[in-house]
Amino acid sequence: SCAAHQRQIGLPLNGGYKFLCHTSPKTSDHVILDGLIRRALQNILDDLPNLGANMPSLRAAHAELLRSQPQAPGLEELVPWISRYLPTRTMLQVNSIGSRLTFGRHLNFVVGGNILGRGLTIDNLLVTYYLRRARTTQMDTMLQHARMYGYRQPLMPYTRVFLPLSLATRFHHIHEAEQALRGLLRSPVGTKPTPVELAQNLVATRSTILDGGALAAYRPGLSTPAYF
């Protein structure tokens, strides 16, 4: 994805491209994940001189990219870019004992926990592995985690997100709730209170800010209640 985007746009990106593994708050898990990623990348580098565009993993990745970006360059055109910049990759563990978030110029692989949780924008993020599950999941917190969609439309054809189906469903419900709220805010409501819809089994935010148990209602076309 990085090679295809750079070859098609023709301009280097400030801060390089990013891979984010945001799966656990535990620093011990970060060490293991960092090692696994390093090993996988080194295996690619070891095989590139002999296999090049015939490497099975690269061919599978290129076929997947073509599903969303049919105009992507051929793999033979992308392999020289990968061979040039993958050896200069930057690995970052962003946690209480790890690195600061100082990106390299081309390829950056980031593993981290709570420090990556809120209020942090990661530009040019192309791949995200996301497994974070809180005991009490707040919709506003998950929205802050969702760097993989929304404001990066030009990168969407090159972007991939890997997460369990249950978390994907949560993000989908949160998106629906936000769209409903935006629709209400666009309409004249006068002095009436603005309802905030809750995705099922989630809370909107901290209880001191919003009382999510005030009312349950049905929206038109839905067979399950929307909580306001």
C-alpha positions in Angstrom: 0.0 0.0 0.0 2.8 2.4 0.9 4.7 1.7 -2.4 1.5 2.0 -4.5 0.4 5.3 -2.9 3.9 6.8 -3.3 4.2 5.7 -6.9 0.8 7.0 -7.8 1.0 10.3 -6.0 4.7 10.9 -6.8 5.4 12.9 -3.7 7.1 11.9 -0.4 4.8 12.3 2.6 6.0 14.2 5.7 6.5 11.8 8.5 6.3 8.7 6.3 3.6 6.0 6.3 2.4 4.3 9.4 1.5 0.8 10.6 -0.3 0.7 14.1 -0.7 -2.2 16.4 -3.0 -1.1 19.2 -4.0 -4.3 20.9 -3.0 -4.3 24.5 -2.2 -1.9 27.4 0.6 -4.2 28.7 4.2 -3.3 27.9 5.1 -7.0 28.0 2.7 -7.6 25.1 4.3 -4.7 23.2 7.7 -6.4 23.5 6.3 -9.6 22.0 4.5 -7.9 19.2 7.5 -5.8 18.3 9.5 -8.9 18.0 6.9 -10.6 15.8 6.7 -7.6 13.5 10.5 -7.3 13.2 10.8 -11.0 12.4 8.1 -10.8 9.7 9.7 -7.8 8.0 13.1 -9.4 8.1 11.7 -12.5 6.4 10.4 -10.3 3.6 13.8 -8.7 3.2 15.5 -12.1 3.2 13.3 -13.4 0.4 13.1 -10.3 -1.8 16.5 -10.8 -3.6 15.6 -14.3 -4.8 11.8 -14.1 -5.2 11.0 -10.5 -5.9 7.5 -10.1 -7.4 7.0 -13.8 -7.2 7.0 -13.8 -3.4 3.6 -15.4 -2.3 3.0 -13.0 0.6 3.5 -9.9 -1.7 1.4 -11.4 -4.4 -1.5 -12.0 -1.9 -1.1 -8.5 -0.5 -1.1 -6.9 -4.0 -4.2 -8.9 -5.0 -5.9 -7.6 -1.8 -4.9 -4.0 -2.6 -6.4 -4.3 -6.1 -9.9 -4.9 -4.6 -10.0 -1.3 -3.4 -7.5 0.3 -5.8 -7.8 -1.4 -9.2 -5.4 1.3 -10.7 -2.5 0.3 -8.4 0.8 -0.2 -10.2 1.9 -3.8 -10.9 3.9 -5.6 -8.3 7.0 -5.6 -10.5 7.0 -1.8 -10.3 6.5 -1.7 -6.5 9.2 -4.2 -5.5 12.1 -1.8 -6.1 10.5 0.8 -3.8 10.0 -1.9 -1.1 13.6 -3.1 -1.5 14.9 0.4 -1.1 12.9 1.7 1.9 12.0 -1.4 4.0 15.6 -1.7 5.3 15.4 1.8 6.7 12.1 1.2 8.5 11.5 2.7 12.0 10.2 0.6 14.8 8.5 2.3 17.7 7.2 1.0 21.0 5.1 3.8 22.4 4.4 3.2 26.1 5.6 4.2 29.6 9.0 2.6 29.1 9.4 2.9 25.3 10.1 5.4 22.5 8.8 8.8 21.9 6.6 9.2 18.8 9.4 10.3 16.5 8.6 9.0 13.0 11.1 8.1 10.3 10.8 9.5 6.7 9.4 6.4 5.0 8.0 3.3 6.8 7.0 3.4 10.5 5.8 0.4 12.5 4.2 1.5 15.8 3.2 -0.7 18.8 1.6 0.8 21.8 -1.1 1.0 24.5 -2.7 3.7 26.6 -0.5 6.5 25.3 -2.0 5.9 21.8 -5.5 5.8 23.3 -6.7 9.4 23.1 -6.1 12.7 21.4 -3.4 11.6 19.1 -3.5 12.0 15.3 -1.4 9.6 13.3 -1.1 11.0 9.7 -0.7 8.7 6.7 -1.9 5.6 8.7 -2.4 2.7 6.3 -2.7 -0.4 8.5 -4.2 -0.8 11.9 -4.5 -3.8 14.1 -7.0 -3.0 16.9 -8.0 -5.3 19.7 -8.6 -2.9 22.7 -11.5 -3.9 24.9 -12.3 -1.9 28.0 -14.4 -3.3 30.9 -16.8 -0.4 30.3 -16.7 0.7 26.7 -17.5 4.4 26.2 -18.5 5.6 22.7 -16.5 8.8 22.9 -13.3 6.9 23.8 -13.7 4.4 20.9 -14.3 7.4 18.5 -10.9 8.8 19.7 -9.3 5.4 19.0 -10.8 5.3 15.5 -8.0 6.9 13.5 -8.5 4.4 10.8 -11.5 6.1 9.2 -13.3 9.4 8.8 -10.8 12.2 8.0 -8.4 10.4 5.7 -10.6 9.9 2.6 -7.8 10.2 0.0 -6.0 7.3 1.7 -9.0 5.0 2.0 -8.4 2.8 -1.0 -4.9 2.0 0.4 -6.1 1.5 4.0 -6.6 -1.8 5.9 -8.0 -2.4 9.4 -7.8 -5.7 11.2 -10.1 -6.3 14.2 -12.6 -8.8 15.6 -16.1 -8.8 14.2 -17.5 -7.9 17.6 -15.4 -4.7 17.7 -16.2 -3.9 14.0 -19.9 -4.2 15.0 -19.4 -1.7 17.9 -17.8 0.8 15.6 -20.6 0.4 13.1 -23.2 1.1 15.8 -21.2 4.1 17.1 -21.1 5.5 13.5 -24.8 5.1 13.1 -25.4 6.9 16.4 -23.1 9.8 15.4 -24.8 10.1 12.0 -28.2 10.3 13.8 -26.9 13.0 16.1 -25.4 15.0 13.2 -28.8 14.8 11.5 -30.5 16.1 14.5 -28.0 19.0 14.9 -28.6 20.0 11.3 -32.4 20.4 11.9 -33.9 23.3 13.9 -34.6 22.0 17.4 -35.2 25.3 19.2 -34.8 25.0 22.9 -35.7 21.3 23.0 -33.1 18.9 24.4 -31.0 17.1 21.8 -31.2 13.3 22.3 -27.9 11.3 22.1 -28.4 7.8 20.8 -26.4 5.0 22.5 -25.1 2.0 20.7 -26.4 -1.2 22.4 -24.4 -2.3 25.5 -22.2 0.8 25.4 -22.3 4.1 27.3 -21.9 7.4 25.5 -19.4 9.0 27.9 -18.7 9.3 31.7 -21.9 9.2 33.8 -21.1 12.6 35.3 -21.5 14.1 31.8 -24.5 12.4 30.3 -27.2 10.2 31.8 -27.6 7.3 29.3 -30.5 5.7 31.2 -33.0 8.5 30.8 -35.1 6.9 28.0 -35.3 4.0 25.6 -37.2 4.4 22.4 -37.5 2.9 18.9 -36.3 4.6 15.7 -38.4 4.1 12.5 -37.3 1.1 10.6 -35.5 -0.6 13.5 -36.6 -3.6 15.5 -34.3 -2.9 18.5 -34.4 0.0 20.8 -32.2 3.0 20.4 -31.2 4.4 23.8 -31.4 8.1 24.4 
